[in-house]
Amino acid sequence: ETLQNMSVGVGTNVRGPPALIENLPKIMQLLEPDRATSIFEECATVVIHNLATRSPYKRILAEARAPVHLARVAGCLQTSGKTRTYAMGALDFMSNDLTLAELLVAQGAVPCATAALTGGKVEGTEGRGPPRFREHALGLLQSLASCKPLQETRGGLKSPQDNVIPAVVHFLDAGVPNEVANVYAVVTLSYLCQGNGAIKSQVAKCGGVPVACRLLRSAETPAVVRTRLAALMQSLSVPIEQIGLGPMSRPDPGRSVKALLEHDLVGILWEVLQSDITSEQPLLQQYALGTLENLCLQPQAAKAVWPTGMETLLQMLQSPGPSLKAKQHISGVLFNCSTHTEISDLLPTVEVVQAVLSLITAETDTLTTAELDVEQLIGVIQNMTANESFHDVLGRANAIQSLTLALQQTVEDGKMRRGDKDAIA
């Protein structure tokens, strides 16, 4: 009880309570499962928890292996959920420091966290903890996953034996009604998937794609969780690499992209984009459009968008509502769709082509060319010229006259950038 009281006021003393610091190794010995009592364990856990919130003492705790030890001990004994939550909370607080994060990974904190999510066993630790316990476990995993130096120097959480991906997917699939914990879970996956094709494939292999698609589609999923899910989808939808050389090269979709298409993510994204939630959650709209842009590199997705979805996208492009980044993604969707010249049977209407041309020539009053990637929109028209089936539509839309008008605009007018004029030429 004395140790507990001392730790509560530790923030007022930079050097810390000498007795507590000096006796930390002895405390750890007393906490061995066969010698601990639930009363003393809970008091000591509160001490560790309070110290872990103060920067001067995190290093001492990490070097003494205290929080990791407590997380394991708490699982061995029939202790209260409060005790287990304190132990995992200490790990969560400490993981925000790079040096301490490396120590925690080396000491085995990751298996402790994954066991907390799945109910697995780690050196005697078994059984899922209470909601806050799992929230802290996911907070720990998110911090470690976001630490780039840790991922580069020690492999971070990308080691298959840590079972991080299956554990997080298992948690999301369980439908635990904890908004913060679900955000932590999705963000952990997003960090791990960035630029790592193997991790994306593992997410797909573990069943993460259908779980994420189901949650994204559900109106019952909190908006902030759906936003983070859309960001995860954008990471998963990036092709792994290019196959082939030169103009014959094409993006390799990889396992994750194939899984997204198999579970009708394009249809889910359309539902999200046409719902009222995107006006309230601009980031959700942005990530959804970014995902759609990546998916439209694949013919299967492009056929679902081109040309039936072009009118909707152009309306969004001309609207003042979407953010600049969202509009850039819309331009990217149109461009990627137009690269599939083999889709000659999906002919866009004259009105659609005229809308694209009006954006290129800045004839609309709702935005300026500075807000758009005009060169990409010009690329849409240029790609269409590669397919003779489109020539009649381009002619009826007065494409040559519109582009000639755009060439006559001067750079000094601020309506046309030099690179845009080169692209038109």
Residue, then its C-alpha position, 0 to 999 in steps of 0.5 A: e500500500t505504501l508503494q502504491n501511494m508513493s507511485v501516485g505522487v511520483g510525478t512531483n519528484v523528478r528523481g522518483p521514490p528511491a525505495l521504489i526504484e531500488n526495490l523494483p527487482k525484489i518486487m518482480q521476484l515477489l510477483e512470481p506466480d507461486r509466491a504472489t497473492s492477489i492483493f499484493e499483485e494488484c497493489a504492485t500492478v497499480v504501482i507499475h501502471n502509474l510509473a508507466t505514465r511518467s517518462p522518467y521511469k519508463r526506462i527502469l520499468a522496461e529494463a526490469r522487464a516489469p510490465v511484460h512479466l506482469a502481463r504474463v503473471a496476470g494471466c497465470l493467476q485468477t486475478s481480477g480484470k482490473t489487474r490484467t488491464y493495469a499490466m497491459g496498460a503499462l505496456d501500451f503507455m511505454s510502447n510510444d517510446l522508440t527505445l522502449a518499444e524495441l525492448l518490449v518487442a525483444q522481451g516478448a510483449v507482442p505474443c502477450a498482446t496477441a494472446a489477449l485478443t485471441g484467448g491463446k496461451v503464452e507461457g501460461t497466459e490464457g483467456r481474453g481479458p476485459p474490453r479495456f485490457r484488449e483495448h490496451a493490447l491493440g494500442l500496444l500493437q498499433s504503436l509498434a506497427s507505426c514505428k518505422p525504425l522498429q519495422e526496419t531494424r528488427g522486423g517489428l510485427k512482421s514476423p509470422q510467428d507473432n501471429v499479429i495479423p490473425a489475432v487482429v483479424h480475429f478481434l475485428d471478426a468478433g464484433v467487440p463493441n469498442e470503437v477505440a479498440n476497433v480503430y486501433a485494430v484497423v490502423t494496425l493493419s494499415y500500418l503493416c500493409q504499407g508497401n508490404g505485399a507479403i503482409k497484404s497477402q497474409v491479411a487476405k489469407c487470414g480472411g481479413v478482406p471479407v471481415a473488412c468489407r462486411l464492416l465497411r458496408s454495415a451502417e452500424t459500424p461507427a463512422v470513424v471505424r469505417t473511415r479507417l477501414a476505407a484507408l486500409m482498403q486503399s493500402l490493400s488495393v495498391p498493386i504489388e508490382q509491374i509485370g512485363l516491360g515498357p508499354m506492355s507492362r501491367p500491374d500485378p494485382g496480388r492476392s489482396v486485390k483479387a480478394l477485394l474484387e471477389h468480395d465486390l468491393v467496387g459495389i460496396l464503395w459505390e454504396v458508401l459514396q452515394s450515401d449521406i455519410t460521405s458528406e459528413q466524413p470527407l476522409l471516408q469519401q477520399y479513401a473510398l475514391g483512392t481505393l476505387e482509383n487503385l482497383c480500376l487498374q484492373p479490367q474487372a473493376a473498370k468494367a463496373v465503373w466505365p461508363t455507367g459510373m462516369e456521370t456520377l464521378l463527373q458530378m462529384l468532380q464539378s461539385p464544390g463538396p469533395s476535397l481537392k484530394a478526393k477530386q484528384h482521385i476521381s481524375g485518377v479513376l477516370f484515367n485508369c478506366s480509360t487505359h483499358t482500350e479493350i473495353s470497346d463495347l462500353l462506349p461513353t456518352v457524348e454528354v460524358v465526353q463533353a463534361v470531361l472537355s469542359l473541365i479541361t477548358a475550365e468552362t465550369d464556374t464551380l472550380t478552376t483547373a488549378e484544383l484538378d489534375v488537368e493533364q490526367l483528364i487530358g489523358v482520358i481523352q488521349n486514351m480514348t483516341a487509341n480506340e477507333s470505336f470512340h472516335d465517333v463519340l469524340g467527333r460528336a462531342n466536338a473534342i477537337q474544337s474544345l482542345t483547340l480552344a484550350l491551346q489558345q488559352t495562355v499560361e498567363d491567364g492562369k487557366m492552363r499550365r504549360g504542362d497541360k498545353d503540352a499534353i493537349a498538343 
